[in-house]
């Protein structure tokens, strides 16, 4: 990932409402959530939610797909992985213990989902 792409993604996440929506989409899994469900869960007004989803989509962090009368949004997991990799790429600097706790986070996530990572 190039620096400018990372800055764009981080800028999109640097807002309480957008971060909440993104985390909700990550938790929802690849099937995503309809915009109405996101609004109900977060309590965000539709016009504000629309703006937040547009910004997340423009940053490549969310995708959308029309399903009947609904628009379903999902986290763009590949882009999320690219951003996370960019952030920790030079992490250890010869001291693996610096980034080792991240492996624990991934393991807990996978255990909670009942799958091997």
BELSULDA-V784965 format. One record per pair of residues at least 6 apart in sequence whose C-alpha atoms are under 7 Angstrom apart, sorted by the first residue. I is the first residue (numbers start at 1). J is the second residue. If there is no record, write none. Layout:
i->[I | I]
j->[J | J]
//
This chain:
i->[1 | 1 | 6 | 8 | 9 | 9 | 12 | 12 | 12 | 12 | 13 | 18 | 22 | 25 | 25 | 25 | 25 | 26 | 30 | 30 | 31 | 32 | 32 | 32 | 33 | 33 | 33 | 34 | 34 | 34 | 34 | 35 | 35 | 35 | 39 | 39 | 39 | 56 | 57 | 60 | 60 | 61 | 61 | 61 | 61 | 62 | 62 | 62 | 62 | 63 | 63 | 63 | 63 | 64 | 64 | 64 | 64 | 65 | 65 | 65 | 66 | 91 | 92 | 92 | 110 | 110]
j->[82 | 86 | 83 | 59 | 59 | 61 | 18 | 55 | 56 | 59 | 19 | 52 | 75 | 32 | 33 | 74 | 75 | 75 | 74 | 75 | 74 | 72 | 73 | 74 | 72 | 73 | 74 | 70 | 71 | 72 | 73 | 71 | 72 | 73 | 45 | 46 | 49 | 62 | 63 | 76 | 79 | 75 | 76 | 79 | 80 | 73 | 74 | 75 | 76 | 73 | 74 | 75 | 76 | 71 | 72 | 73 | 74 | 71 | 72 | 73 | 72 | 99 | 98 | 99 | 116 | 117]
//
